[in-house]
Amino acid sequence: MVDLSIIIVNYNTCNLLRDCLISVYHSQGDFTYQVIVVDNASPDDSVCMVQAEFPQAELLVNDINGGFAWANNRGLRHAGFAADGTPTDVAPRYALLLNPDTVLPPTALADMVAFFDSRPKIGAAGPKLVLPNGTLDLACRRSFPTPEISFYRMMGLSKLFPHSRWFGRYNMTFVNPDELLEVDSVVGAFMMVRREAIAQAGLLDESYFMYGEDLDWAYQIKANGWKIYYNPSVVVTHVKRAASRHSHKAQIEFYRAMDIFYRKYYAANTPLLLHWLILVGIHLKWKLTELGVRN
């Protein structure tokens, strides 16, 4: 059993994947790890690059792009988790979902392992993610998008009043970025999860193609009594949306993910009028995005 299985789902980001893997294999510290690269039918040279330059990585090549959750689940099963999340004897103590557009400092992984080891009630955690220009990637610490919190975001109140404890909950912008913080969710770009939490929460929901699957997983982890933390003592660079920035499908999938998450966790307990307002809001943006794609 290794301490950490690192699962990197890649789609068409060859050069960024190379930088990510270089940083991973320069990791320092007293822990064991394996690297599992899952390629989602990339049209670029990603597969050949990994085979030639990182033969120590365990490479899984998909014939189709089945989505982020689907590919991560393949990596998790390869690491030793059954389809329902049950760990086999070879499953790691911790699993890390890591985007190929991240670059890690040498002690990031060891520091995160130590962070988990010292806090046995933590089921999942993530570091402080910063963009290449040094600013905070706001998605690295989040509240669940309840109807109320989502409404504040859609109305622009979270941007107008980022330091408000009431309106700034979506990305916890009222809290100092350097403060250790218990949160509802961290982002799947760097999401480390405890073996026992996976056993209880199960694997990722493959209804999501991309976006939302990390929030959903966090919801299940917390529902089983685990804590989730944002750990700013570890800082990781995140290019962000490297594979999806120019993808029309990704823009559409963002709103489809919102629809799935809302229906799954909040629709049943939302007053009828508000329920329909939320659905109209989501689907209006969804359809406008589709129309923009067609044009």
MARPABA-438792 format. One record per residue (C-alpha): z, x, y. Coordinates in steps of 0.02 Angstrom, whole numbers. Example, Ala and Ser with C-alpha at 12.3 -4.5 7.8 and 13.67 -1.06 7.14 Angstrom:
<pts>
PT       w       u       v
PT     390     615    -225
PT     357     684     -53
</pts>
This chain:
<pts>
PT       w       u       v
PT       0       0       0
PT     -48      68     171
PT      51      32     328
PT     -97     -34     426
PT    -268    -107     387
PT    -383    -101     539
PT    -521    -229     532
PT    -664    -205     654
PT    -797    -341     660
PT    -955    -275     737
PT   -1113    -356     801
PT   -1244    -252     888
PT   -1126    -132     979
PT   -1171      32     896
PT   -1123     152    1035
PT    -961      62    1076
PT    -916      53     892
PT    -940     242     880
PT    -820     270    1026
PT    -695     150     951
PT    -698     235     780
PT    -682     407     859
PT    -525     349     948
PT    -456     269     790
PT    -482     425     686
PT    -399     531     820
PT    -240     429     798
PT     -78     525     782
PT      88     479     703
PT     179     458     539
PT      93     307     463
PT     -48     270     341
PT    -200     166     378
PT    -370     111     319
PT    -520      62     425
PT    -629     -84     371
PT    -788    -110     471
PT    -869    -280     444
PT   -1045    -286     514
PT   -1115    -458     553
PT   -1300    -422     521
PT   -1322    -314     675
PT   -1503    -284     725
PT   -1461    -112     795
PT   -1415      51     707
PT   -1231       9     684
PT   -1232      12     493
PT   -1329     176     481
PT   -1217     254     613
PT   -1057     210     518
PT   -1129     270     353
PT   -1185     436     428
PT   -1042     475     547
PT    -890     388     472
PT    -907     391     283
PT    -718     374     268
PT    -728     197     339
PT    -743      53     217
PT    -903     -34     271
PT    -942    -215     228
PT   -1117    -270     277
PT   -1152    -455     298
PT   -1326    -527     275
PT   -1294    -657     411
PT   -1189    -670     568
PT   -1060    -794     507
PT    -948    -777     658
PT    -792    -682     708
PT    -664    -779     604
PT    -775    -778     449
PT    -804    -590     459
PT    -622    -549     494
PT    -571    -653     344
PT    -690    -551     236
PT    -604    -395     301
PT    -431    -468     269
PT    -478    -514      91
PT    -546    -338      65
PT    -379    -271     129
PT    -286    -368      -5
PT    -252    -544      58
PT    -304    -694     -45
PT    -405    -836      30
PT    -245    -930      72
PT    -165    -776     152
PT     -57    -729       2
PT     -41    -539      -3
PT     -81    -446    -162
PT       9    -286    -210
PT    -115    -181    -111
PT    -107    -283      50
PT     -46    -181     200
PT     118    -204     290
PT      19    -246     447
PT    -160    -299     484
PT    -248    -264     647
PT    -396    -359     714
PT    -483    -235     829
PT    -640    -259     933
PT    -771    -122     929
PT    -771    -119    1120
PT    -595     -46    1127
PT    -540     135    1146
PT    -366     184    1087
PT    -254     323    1150
PT    -194     440    1010
PT     -22     362     985
PT     -69     178    1009
PT     -68     132     825
PT      90     229     782
PT     179     154     932
PT     129     -22     881
PT     187       7     702
PT     354      71     767
PT     366     -80     882
PT     348    -198     735
PT     465     -96     625
PT     604    -109     754
PT     585    -298     776
PT     575    -388     609
PT     556    -562     687
PT     389    -518     768
PT     243    -594     675
PT     105    -537     793
PT      86    -429     947
PT     -41    -347    1059
PT     -43    -208    1189
PT     -85    -205    1373
PT    -274    -213    1379
PT    -359    -142    1533
PT    -541    -155    1582
PT    -644       3    1617
PT    -605     -15    1803
PT    -418      -9    1766
PT    -379    -192    1798
PT    -284    -299    1674
PT    -382    -398    1546
PT    -293    -562    1581
PT    -327    -630    1406
PT    -207    -505    1327
PT     -57    -619    1359
PT     -77    -807    1355
PT       5    -975    1340
PT     -69   -1105    1227
PT    -199   -1211    1321
PT    -104   -1374    1322
PT    -189   -1517    1416
PT     -77   -1482    1566
PT    -105   -1295    1571
PT    -292   -1314    1540
PT    -303   -1441    1682
PT    -225   -1317    1804
PT    -351   -1186    1750
PT    -503   -1301    1759
PT    -450   -1359    1933
PT    -435   -1179    1992
PT    -248   -1192    2025
PT    -209   -1044    1913
PT    -320    -935    2024
PT    -257   -1008    2187
PT     -74    -986    2138
PT     -71    -844    2009
PT     111    -802    2044
PT     172    -979    2018
PT     277   -1005    1862
PT     202   -1180    1854
PT      17   -1148    1884
PT       2    -969    1820
PT      51   -1001    1640
PT    -123    -989    1564
PT    -127    -798    1577
PT      56    -774    1623
PT       1    -704    1791
PT     172    -734    1869
PT     246    -595    1760
PT     233    -409    1798
PT      97    -334    1685
PT     216    -194    1637
PT     352    -311    1573
PT     381    -335    1387
PT     352    -519    1359
PT     362    -650    1222
PT     202    -752    1233
PT     112    -890    1141
PT     -37    -780    1098
PT    -118    -612    1119
PT    -306    -587    1108
PT    -406    -549     952
PT    -478    -391    1031
PT    -315    -308     975
PT    -206    -424     874
PT     -84    -346     752
PT      -3    -461     624
PT     137    -438     498
PT      99    -458     313
PT     230    -594     290
PT     164    -692     440
PT     -10    -693     365
PT      62    -753     200
PT     134    -905     289
PT       0    -939     419
PT    -149    -907     306
PT    -312    -827     362
PT    -414    -871     516
PT    -490   -1044     535
PT    -677   -1020     506
PT    -718   -1180     602
PT    -723   -1066     753
PT    -879    -958     765
PT    -806    -853     905
PT    -670    -886    1034
PT    -516    -987     992
PT    -483    -918     819
PT    -352    -797     886
PT    -262    -937     980
PT    -268   -1044     825
PT    -197    -904     717
PT     -59    -874     844
PT     -18   -1060     842
PT       1   -1057     653
PT     104    -897     658
PT     225    -969     786
PT     233   -1134     692
PT     306   -1037     547
PT     447    -969     656
PT     378    -798     701
PT     380    -723     876
PT     228    -654     966
PT     244    -514    1094
PT     142    -429    1229
PT     189    -244    1224
PT     135    -156    1385
PT     204      13    1331
PT      42      32    1234
PT    -115      30    1342
PT    -289       8    1268
PT    -457       5    1357
PT    -565    -149    1326
PT    -745    -158    1383
PT    -740    -348    1350
PT    -879    -463    1292
PT    -989    -316    1244
PT   -1074    -415    1106
PT   -1072    -585    1191
PT   -1103    -550    1376
PT   -1288    -595    1365
PT   -1272    -717    1220
PT   -1312    -898    1260
PT   -1237    -948    1092
PT   -1073    -867    1142
PT   -1065    -969    1302
PT   -1089   -1129    1204
PT    -964   -1076    1070
PT    -830   -1054    1204
PT    -830   -1241    1240
PT    -848   -1287    1057
PT    -691   -1185    1023
PT    -598   -1277    1161
PT    -648   -1442    1079
PT    -590   -1386     906
PT    -422   -1322     968
PT    -386   -1475    1073
PT    -430   -1599     935
PT    -331   -1501     806
PT    -167   -1482     901
PT    -157   -1598    1051
PT    -273   -1748    1036
PT    -157   -1853     928
PT     -14   -1845    1055
PT    -115   -1858    1216
PT    -118   -2025    1310
PT    -284   -2112    1283
PT    -348   -2102    1463
PT    -305   -1918    1477
PT    -378   -1888    1305
PT    -547   -1955    1357
PT    -543   -1862    1523
PT    -512   -1700    1429
PT    -654   -1732    1306
PT    -774   -1781    1446
PT    -727   -1622    1542
PT    -754   -1509    1392
PT    -916   -1590    1336
PT    -988   -1599    1511
PT    -969   -1410    1529
PT   -1034   -1388    1352
PT   -1191   -1489    1387
PT   -1221   -1408    1556
PT   -1212   -1239    1470
PT   -1337   -1297    1339
PT   -1455   -1360    1475
PT   -1440   -1193    1564
PT   -1486   -1105    1403
PT   -1639   -1215    1377
PT   -1698   -1184    1554
</pts>
